[in-house]
Amino acid sequence: MRSKFTGTLLGGLAAGLMLSASFVGAAMAQDVTLSFLVDNTDASTVTVAQALADAFMEKNPDIAIELETRPGGGEGDNIVKTRLATGEMADVFLYNAGSLFQAINPQQNLMPLTAEPFEANVIDTFQKTVTAGGEVFGVPFATAMGGGVMYNKKIYADLGLSVPKTWDEFMANNEKIKAAGKVAVIQSFADTWTSQLFVLGDFYNVVTAEPDFAEKYTGNQAKYATDPAAIKGFERQEAVFKAGYLNEDFAAAKFDDAIRMLATGEGAHYPMLSFAAGSVVSNYPENQADVGFFALPGDDATKNGLTAWMPSSLYIPKTTEHADQAKAFLAFVASTEGCDVQTKAVGVTGPYLIKDCTLPADVPAVVADLLPYFQRDGGTAPALEFLSPIKGPALEQITVEVGSGIRSAADGAALYDEDVKKQAQQLGLAGW
Amino acid sequence: MSEATVAAPRAKRRANSAYPSWFYLPAALVYAALFLFPTVASLFFSLTRWTLFDATFIGFDNFAQFFREPFLVKGLINTLIYAVMTSGLKVVLGFLLAVLLTSQIMARGYLRSVLFFPVLVSTVGVGITFTVMMHPTTGVINETLGLFGIKGPGWLTDPNLALFSVALVDVWKGVGLATVIYIAGIVSIPQEYYEASLIDGASAWDNFWNITLPLAKPATVTVIILSLIGGLRSFDLIWAMTKGGPGFTSDVIASVIYKQYQAGFYGLSTAGNVVLFIMVAIIIIPLSGFLNRQGDGQ
């Protein structure tokens, strides 16, 4: 309520002051302040958002953008849903694509952008993840990511290891790293969301074994507990714990602790999304060349590939009073100019999903390891949450339990299936 | 209309009640808008699948779902353990501390205030502070134990221990209030009883067991009821310290409800609130009746 009020107040004041200065088409002529809601899970998100807003304001002096931040994770979901339901959403907001996007009832709450010319710049793969009922609702913010294992290249060089292409090779590497007195696998369960990568990052391997898994899963025909390919993620997480490869304080460590251990060489592997490269670059710049990345390995070395994450998206709620200005901002973000602003702000974190955007030659080591997967045909598969609207909300607690030996892999998978069922029913999907 | 006919009913009403009806109206409106309506609405929404945007009536499915889920049942059991444990410890410790602090010891006023200070501190602040202190490798508790060659456990990360660690912090924070209630109860016991027992040659133990303890019963009833209700609906401390973790091992019913709400299962979480309400009522109403009857009998 307050933001809307100040928005109107500022808009009105500015309109009065600038009346003579602005004659650019009657309705758009007055000065407008757009509110822009982003999450603060990762510091670089706010940096990028601010950089985009600043660059846009420079080009459009009659539009001001005010950044507003919210927490991430479940608490953030809650804020977004509540603000949408009460009609208090900011003029532009950042939120996940894929299954979480489906859960905010886009057709009812968001402004369709299908006919906007800037949507033509957005790569199809991304558009699919922000489409509901045949309408496109968003433009990508930041770059695509990979879900896999970040590793310390120094430890690999010292021990003469090579990047594993199969799970067995990965476990063999872990054994050697442990024998050398280092932490083989870093986990940070105090930030529960970090626990999900063994399951979610394994999806490339699931989908190569069963290409139609996503449809069957959405249609209530494939289950994690009974599908031989899908349950492997849970089993592997359990195996890593049972072999004693984890850091001693895995249950109390946080994301930042894990990045420290990885960058400084206390630990060798950290299953994570590649966006964490940003934290390495900003917190441990002297170590950034030591941290690399590989996809979570499966059974077959010839079918090695990456589970890819789509970035979050910018949306405009139907309740906005400044639709034209908000669209102008989205058009700017979905342009090569927008990509360049982002690259300038935080460096390259992965490939952009805007057509014709280019990357500089000099990229961080993690990104250099990541890009070949995207350049190879069939080198990536989107994560399940971008193919199916259903993602169970309790997965992070379940993977914490499986990953710390509290619950068996089979039990965890079955529990997750229950969680998925609940979500599917909540979404009102057919067949549940 | 004559004056007499208007005045008659007024006079009659005034005989039954101290105020005219309109006097109650503002309070009644506030009560209806802020308490009655939400209660009825939540009963309705607990029977629906609710997305905040629309609600589908699904009967008692939410309640069936609520009881079917393993971690929700776990949360229910944990709630009972937590409530009984914190309430029990507050009664025992609160009483013993009250006996100590009503005796003629040095700096009594200072000691009383120190004991009460944790009650005044923000729960979330306490939770965060203890989380840092209870860190398994770098926390001050385990580092101190380390000085004596003891390897301390993962207070909040060991699934068997997390709930009890939080409960102990809850007791530390809440025992001051229990003690204050007990102090009030103990000082109101007439000195004559102690004088009489002195003449009879009773020992200190006899005094404690036969005079202080039974005559402090009203205080005990208050402490039990307050701390049990507090324990049953406890949420802030657990959320600040473990968020119900590791995994689901320290989940209580309130944190489960909150997580359902976060996940967008609004109907389900409302059903959880109804269950919590019924559970608290089932435990507290008979207990309160029982304890008060006992209290009257004395």
Contacts between the chains, C-beta under 8 A, distances in Angstrom:
chain1	res1	chain2	res2	distance
A	74	B	259	7.1
A	74	B	262	3.7
A	74	B	263	6.5
A	75	B	262	6.5
A	77	B	262	6.4
A	77	B	263	7.5
A	77	B	264	6.6
A	78	B	261	6.9
A	78	B	262	5.0
A	78	B	264	7.8
A	81	B	52	6.0
A	81	B	264	6.0
A	82	B	52	7.1
A	85	B	52	3.9
A	85	B	53	6.0
A	103	B	264	5.9
A	105	B	51	6.4
A	105	B	53	5.0
A	108	B	53	5.7
A	109	B	53	7.3
A	189	B	157	7.8
A	189	B	245	7.4
A	189	B	246	6.3
A	192	B	243	7.2
A	192	B	245	6.6
A	248	B	136	7.7
A	248	B	137	6.3
A	249	B	135	7.5
A	249	B	136	5.6
A	249	B	137	4.8
A	249	B	138	7.9
A	249	B	157	7.9
A	251	B	136	7.2
A	251	B	154	6.0
A	251	B	157	3.3
A	251	B	158	7.9
A	251	B	246	5.4
A	252	B	135	5.4
A	252	B	136	5.3
A	252	B	137	7.5
A	252	B	154	6.7
A	252	B	156	7.1
A	252	B	157	5.0
A	393	B	259	7.5
A	393	B	262	7.3
A	393	B	263	3.4
A	393	B	264	7.4
A	393	B	265	7.9
A	394	B	71	7.5
A	394	B	259	7.4
A	394	B	263	7.3
A	397	B	71	7.7
A	397	B	244	7.3
A	397	B	245	6.8
A	397	B	247	5.2
A	397	B	248	5.6
A	398	B	247	7.1
A	400	B	245	6.2
A	400	B	246	5.5
A	400	B	247	4.7
A	401	B	246	7.0
A	401	B	247	3.3
A	401	B	248	6.8
A	401	B	249	7.7
A	404	B	159	7.5
A	404	B	246	5.7
A	404	B	247	7.1
A	406	B	159	5.0
A	406	B	246	6.5
A	406	B	247	5.0
A	406	B	249	6.4
A	407	B	247	6.7
A	415	B	70	6.6
A	415	B	71	7.6
A	418	B	68	8.0
A	418	B	69	6.6
A	422	B	65	6.8
A	422	B	265	6.6
A	422	B	268	7.4
A	423	B	263	7.6
A	425	B	49	6.7
A	426	B	49	6.2
A	426	B	51	7.0
A	426	B	264	6.5
A	426	B	265	5.7
A	426	B	268	8.0
A	428	B	49	7.4
A	428	B	56	7.3
